[in-house]
Amino acid sequence: MNRSRNKLLAFAGLVIAVVVLVAAMVSGVSLTAPSSTTTTTPEPGTASTAPAVANPSVLPTINASQLPKEARQTLALIAKGGPYPYDRDGVNFGNFEGLLPKKTSGFYKEYTVPTPGESDRGARRIIVGKDTAKYYTADHYESFKFIVEGK
C-alpha cells in the first residue's frame, strides 16, 4: 500500500513539473537561475544609465552613439521616465511583424523618435522590452536594430 502511494506521489510530482514547464514555455518565463549582469558605467555625455543588455535577438546591432541625435534624445527621455512629447509614447507595441523576439502581449513599449521636417510622428521609433532591451527602427517597423547602450 505504501509503495503504491509513493508511486502515485512521484507521478503527481512529475505531472506538476510538466505543467509548470509548459506554462513557463508558453508565457516566455525563464526557469533558469538569473545570470549575473554586469553594470557598465556610461561614458560622460551619453544618454543612458541602463546596464548593458546582451542582444536577445538575431537582429543587427547599432551602438547608441551611432543613432541619430533625436534617437539619443529619446533614449535619454526613456532613461528619465519622460515626459514624452507624444501621447502615443509608452504605449504597447504588438510586434505584429514578428521581427523582435516573440514575447507575451504588453512586453514591448514604443517611443517616437522625431524626424526633422515631418509634420507628424514620422517613421522612426525606439521599442523597449521589459528586459530593458532596446530596438531602433527608422522605417516604421519594417526593420530593426538592437541598440548597444554605453557605446
N, C-alpha and C positions, 0 to 999 in steps of 0.2 A: 504494500500500500504506500509506504514511504517513498519507494523508488518511483512509482507512477507519479506521485505528487512532484518529486524533483524533476522528472522529465517534463511534466506539464508546466512547471515554473520556468524551466530553461526555454521551452518552446515559446511561452508568453513573452519572456525577455527578448528573444530573437525577433518575434513579431513587432514588439515595441521599437526595437533598434532599427528595423527595416522601415517602419512608418516614419520615425524621426529622420532617417537618412533621405527618404523620398521627399518628405516635406521640406527639408533643407535644400535639396536639389531644385525643387520647383520654385522656392522663394529666392534662390540665389544666395543663401546664407552659407558662409564657410564654416565647416565643422572642425577645422584645424586650429591649433593654438595660434593666436595672433603673433605675427613675426615682429621683431623689434624694428621700429622705423627710426631712421636717422634724421634728426632735425638739422637743417642747414641754416646757417646764418646768411641772410641775403646780402648781396653787395650793396654798399651805400647807393641810394638813389633808385633802387629797384622798388617795384610796386607791391610785392607780396612778401608776407612774413610766414607763409604756409610752409610746412615741412615738405621736403622733396617726396614726390609720389612716383612710383615706378609706373611705366606705361602699361596699363592693363589691357591694351588693345594691340591689334596688328597695324594700326594706323601709323603713318609717318609722324615724326616729331618736329616741333619747331621750338627754338629757345624763346622764352618770353621777351628777351631783348631784341629779337628779330621781328616781333609783331609790330604792326603799325602803331603809331603814337596813341591813337584813340583806343586801341585794344589794351595797351598797357594802362591807360587811364581807367578803363573798365575793370581790369584786374585789381587796380588799387581800390576802386569803389566796392568791389566784391569783398576784398580783404577787410574793409572798414564796415561792411554791412550796410552800405548805402549812405546817403539817399541816392536813389536812382532817377535818372531823368525821364524814363519812360514807364508808363503804367504797366506794361507787359513784362518789365524786368522782374525776374524772380519767379515767373510762372513755370509750371511743369512743362518739360519738354518730353514729348511722347516717343521719340526715337522711332517714328513710323518708317523711316527709311531703312532702319536696321543696320546703320553703319557703325554705331557705337556698340560697345559690349552690351549684350542683352541683359536687362535688369527689370525689376518689377516697376509697375506704374508709380510715378512720383519720385523715382530715384534721381532723375536729372532735372535741373533748373536751367532756364536760358536767360541771357542778358544781352542787351543790344550793344553793339559796337558802332557808334555813329560813323556815317560815311560822309565826308565833306562834299558839299554840293547836292546832297539828296534832300528832298523836301519831306521824306517820311523816314522810317527807321532804317531803310536800306537793307542790304542783304547780309551784313556781317553780324555774327553772334559769337558769344562765348557760352559754352554749355558746361555746367559744373555738376559732377556726380556727388552723391552722399559720401563717397570715398575720397572726396576732395580732388579727384582727377578732373582736369580742365581740358576742353577741346575748343579749337577755333575753326570757324567756317567763314570763308569770305564769299561764298556763293549760295547762301541760304540753304544749307543742309545737303548740297549735292556732294560735298567732300568735307572731310575734317582732318585736322592735325592735332595730335596730342601736344599740349603745352608743357614744356620743361621749364619749371619755375626756378629762379635763382641763377639762371644762365642767360 
